[in-house]
């Protein structure tokens, strides 16, 4: 398992335990929501075991955060319930249009809910649909009454009523000396190189959903970078060199 990183060891060990219990004790394990890196780890480890298979589902095609069902190979996974529900949030307040993804996330976490219980969040002009595990849906329906001081009403709707909002990336063209994480991130977030290094070394930066504390880490096309408190971006394309020897890069900032 040399391709798994040291900070992932606790999670890897937990997944190995789930797989072992599925193979040897015939248990079916339904996980909470996981990010794409965690899903990759689960699928990689499950594929190594001949007596176990896995199904992942985030409630709709193309979901980023998904649950996994790990089971003995004789279990028909398509019949296993994934126990995902949709929390519908609405408000007649005019300030609704000022709310963003992070506001809804903060309001839910502020009720003491763990991040693992929450899937993708889809914010539209007239509602917000949040994918949640079924064991917390009624609690949220009862207790979520405001989002960033905006009063809201809630309800539980079926998955068939989910209205996914396509992720929007705002393109940004950069000219950088190298593909170093700190150099590109400083341009995207408009912070000095000195200031960007602090949160990276402090463990607040993730590349492809894995904590990256090395400011000199090299980015590649397709990498998704997030910095806590500043949002995230995706490296879309390396477009060659300028006459001065700098690299042209296009990134997409999540909006």
C-alpha positions as CSV (number, residue, x, y, z in Angstrom):
1,X,0.0,0.0,0.0
2,X,2.9,2.3,-0.8
3,X,0.6,4.6,-2.8
4,X,-1.5,5.5,0.2
5,X,-0.2,8.4,2.3
6,X,0.8,8.2,6.0
7,X,-2.1,10.5,7.0
8,X,-4.5,8.1,5.4
9,X,-3.4,5.2,7.5
10,X,-6.3,5.4,10.0
11,X,-8.9,5.5,7.2
12,X,-7.2,2.7,5.3
13,X,-7.2,0.5,8.4
14,X,-10.9,1.2,9.0
15,X,-11.7,0.2,5.4
16,X,-9.6,-3.0,5.7
17,X,-11.6,-3.9,8.8
18,X,-14.9,-3.4,6.9
19,X,-13.7,-5.6,4.1
20,X,-12.5,-8.3,6.5
21,X,-15.8,-8.4,8.2
22,X,-17.7,-8.6,4.9
23,X,-15.5,-11.5,3.8
24,X,-15.2,-13.5,7.0
25,X,-18.3,-12.5,9.0
26,X,-20.7,-12.0,6.0
27,X,-21.5,-8.4,7.1
28,X,-22.9,-5.7,4.8
29,X,-21.4,-2.3,5.6
30,X,-23.0,1.0,4.5
31,X,-20.6,3.9,5.0
32,X,-21.4,7.5,5.4
33,X,-20.7,10.0,2.6
34,X,-17.0,10.1,1.5
35,X,-15.0,12.3,-0.8
36,X,-13.6,11.0,-4.1
37,X,-10.2,10.2,-2.6
38,X,-11.8,8.0,0.1
39,X,-14.0,6.3,-2.5
40,X,-10.9,5.5,-4.5
41,X,-9.3,3.9,-1.4
42,X,-12.4,1.8,-0.7
43,X,-12.7,0.6,-4.3
44,X,-9.0,-0.1,-4.6
45,X,-8.9,-2.2,-1.4
46,X,-12.2,-4.0,-2.1
47,X,-11.0,-4.9,-5.6
48,X,-8.0,-6.7,-4.1
49,X,-10.3,-9.1,-2.2
50,X,-11.9,-11.9,-4.3
51,X,-14.8,-12.4,-1.8
52,X,-15.9,-8.8,-1.5
53,X,-17.5,-6.2,-3.8
54,X,-18.6,-2.6,-3.4
55,X,-21.3,-0.3,-4.8
56,X,-21.0,3.5,-4.5
57,X,-23.9,5.9,-4.8
58,X,-24.3,9.6,-4.1
59,X,-28.0,9.9,-4.9
60,X,-27.7,10.9,-8.5
61,X,-25.3,10.3,-11.5
62,X,-22.1,12.3,-11.2
63,X,-22.3,12.9,-7.5
64,X,-19.0,14.0,-5.9
65,X,-19.6,12.7,-2.4
66,X,-21.0,9.2,-2.2
67,X,-21.8,6.4,0.2
68,X,-20.3,2.9,-0.3
69,X,-22.0,-0.5,0.3
70,X,-19.3,-3.1,1.1
71,X,-20.6,-6.7,1.0
72,X,-19.8,-10.3,0.4
73,X,-19.6,-11.1,-3.3
74,X,-22.8,-13.1,-3.2
75,X,-24.9,-10.2,-2.1
76,X,-26.9,-8.5,-4.9
77,X,-25.8,-4.9,-4.3
78,X,-28.4,-3.2,-6.5
79,X,-31.1,-4.3,-4.1
80,X,-29.3,-2.9,-1.0
81,X,-30.8,0.4,0.2
82,X,-28.3,3.3,0.2
83,X,-30.5,5.3,2.6
84,X,-30.0,8.7,1.0
85,X,-32.6,11.4,1.3
86,X,-33.0,15.0,0.0
87,X,-33.4,17.9,2.4
88,X,-35.3,20.6,0.7
89,X,-34.6,24.1,2.0
90,X,-36.6,27.2,1.0
91,X,-37.2,30.8,2.1
92,X,-39.2,33.8,0.8
93,X,-36.6,36.1,2.3
94,X,-35.0,38.4,-0.3
95,X,-31.6,37.7,1.2
96,X,-31.9,34.1,0.0
97,X,-30.1,34.9,-3.2
98,X,-27.1,36.0,-1.2
99,X,-26.6,32.6,0.3
100,X,-23.9,30.3,-0.9
101,X,-22.9,26.7,-0.6
102,X,-20.8,27.4,2.5
103,X,-23.7,29.1,4.3
104,X,-25.8,26.0,4.1
105,X,-22.9,23.8,5.1
106,X,-22.2,26.0,8.1
107,X,-25.8,26.0,9.2
108,X,-26.0,22.2,9.2
109,X,-22.7,21.7,10.9
110,X,-23.7,24.3,13.4
111,X,-26.4,21.9,14.6
112,X,-23.8,19.4,15.6
113,X,-24.1,17.2,12.4
114,X,-20.9,15.6,11.2
115,X,-19.6,16.3,7.7
116,X,-19.7,12.6,6.9
117,X,-23.5,12.7,7.1
118,X,-23.8,15.2,4.3
119,X,-23.5,14.6,0.6
120,X,-23.6,17.1,-2.2
121,X,-25.3,20.5,-1.8
122,X,-27.2,22.0,-4.7
123,X,-28.0,25.7,-4.3
124,X,-30.6,27.2,-6.7
125,X,-32.4,30.5,-6.9
126,X,-35.6,29.2,-5.3
127,X,-34.4,26.2,-3.1
128,X,-31.4,24.3,-1.8
129,X,-31.3,20.5,-2.0
130,X,-28.9,18.7,0.4
131,X,-28.2,15.0,0.1
132,X,-28.1,13.5,3.6
133,X,-28.1,10.1,5.3
134,X,-31.6,9.0,6.3
135,X,-30.7,8.8,10.0
136,X,-30.3,12.6,10.3
137,X,-33.0,13.8,7.9
138,X,-35.8,14.1,10.4
139,X,-33.5,15.9,12.9
140,X,-32.5,18.5,10.2
141,X,-36.1,18.9,9.1
142,X,-37.1,19.8,12.6
143,X,-34.1,21.9,13.8
144,X,-32.8,23.7,10.7
145,X,-34.6,27.0,10.9
146,X,-32.2,29.6,9.6
147,X,-29.2,29.8,7.3
148,X,-26.8,32.7,7.9
149,X,-29.6,34.6,9.7
150,X,-32.1,34.0,6.8
151,X,-35.2,32.1,8.1
152,X,-35.9,28.9,6.2
153,X,-38.5,26.2,5.9
154,X,-37.5,22.6,5.3
155,X,-39.0,19.3,4.0
156,X,-37.9,15.8,3.0
157,X,-38.4,15.1,-0.7
158,X,-37.7,11.9,-2.7
159,X,-34.5,11.4,-4.7
160,X,-36.6,11.6,-7.9
161,X,-37.4,15.3,-7.0
162,X,-33.7,16.2,-6.6
163,X,-32.7,19.2,-8.8
164,X,-28.9,18.9,-9.3
165,X,-27.1,22.2,-10.0
166,X,-24.2,21.8,-12.4
167,X,-20.9,22.9,-11.0
168,X,-19.7,26.2,-12.6
169,X,-16.0,26.9,-13.1
170,X,-14.9,30.4,-13.7
171,X,-11.8,30.2,-16.0
172,X,-8.7,32.1,-15.0
173,X,-5.6,32.4,-17.2
174,X,-2.3,32.5,-15.3
175,X,1.4,32.9,-16.3
176,X,3.5,31.1,-13.7
177,X,7.2,30.3,-13.2
178,X,6.5,26.6,-12.4
179,X,3.6,24.3,-11.5
180,X,4.3,24.6,-7.8
181,X,1.3,24.5,-5.5
182,X,2.2,27.7,-3.7
183,X,2.8,29.7,-6.9
184,X,-0.5,28.8,-8.6
185,X,-2.5,29.1,-5.4
186,X,-1.1,32.5,-4.6
187,X,-2.2,33.8,-8.0
188,X,-5.7,32.2,-7.7
189,X,-6.4,33.4,-4.2
190,X,-4.5,36.7,-4.7
191,X,-2.3,36.2,-1.7
192,X,1.5,36.7,-1.5
193,X,3.7,33.7,-1.7
194,X,4.7,34.2,1.9
195,X,1.1,34.3,3.1
196,X,-0.1,31.3,1.1
197,X,2.6,29.1,2.5
198,X,1.2,29.4,6.1
199,X,-2.1,27.7,5.6
200,X,-0.6,25.1,3.3
201,X,2.0,24.1,5.9
202,X,-0.7,24.3,8.5
203,X,-2.7,21.5,6.9
204,X,-5.5,23.6,5.5
205,X,-4.9,22.8,1.9
206,X,-6.0,19.7,0.0
207,X,-5.0,18.5,-3.5
208,X,-7.5,15.9,-4.9
209,X,-9.1,15.7,-1.4
210,X,-5.8,14.7,0.3
211,X,-4.1,17.1,2.7
212,X,-1.0,18.6,1.0
213,X,1.5,20.4,3.3
214,X,4.3,20.8,0.8
215,X,4.2,24.2,-0.8
216,X,6.5,23.0,-3.6
217,X,4.2,20.1,-4.6
218,X,3.8,20.0,-8.4
219,X,0.3,20.4,-9.8
220,X,-1.0,18.7,-13.0
221,X,-4.0,19.1,-15.3
222,X,-7.0,17.7,-13.6
223,X,-5.9,18.4,-10.0
224,X,-8.5,19.9,-7.7
225,X,-7.1,22.2,-5.0
226,X,-9.0,23.5,-2.0
227,X,-7.8,26.0,0.7
228,X,-10.0,26.1,3.8
229,X,-11.7,29.5,3.9
230,X,-10.8,30.5,0.4
231,X,-12.7,28.0,-1.9
232,X,-11.2,25.7,-4.5
233,X,-10.1,25.5,-8.1
234,X,-9.2,23.0,-10.7
235,X,-6.2,23.0,-13.0
236,X,-7.7,22.8,-16.4
237,X,-4.9,22.9,-18.9
238,X,-1.2,23.7,-19.3
239,X,-0.9,25.7,-22.5
240,X,2.8,25.8,-23.1
241,X,5.6,28.4,-22.5
242,X,5.7,32.1,-23.0
243,X,8.6,33.8,-24.7
244,X,10.0,34.6,-21.3
245,X,9.9,31.0,-20.3
246,X,6.9,31.1,-18.0
247,X,4.1,28.5,-18.2
248,X,0.6,29.4,-19.4
249,X,-2.0,27.7,-17.2
250,X,-5.8,27.8,-17.2
251,X,-7.6,27.1,-14.0
252,X,-11.3,27.0,-13.2
253,X,-12.4,28.5,-9.9
254,X,-15.5,26.9,-8.4
255,X,-18.3,29.5,-8.1
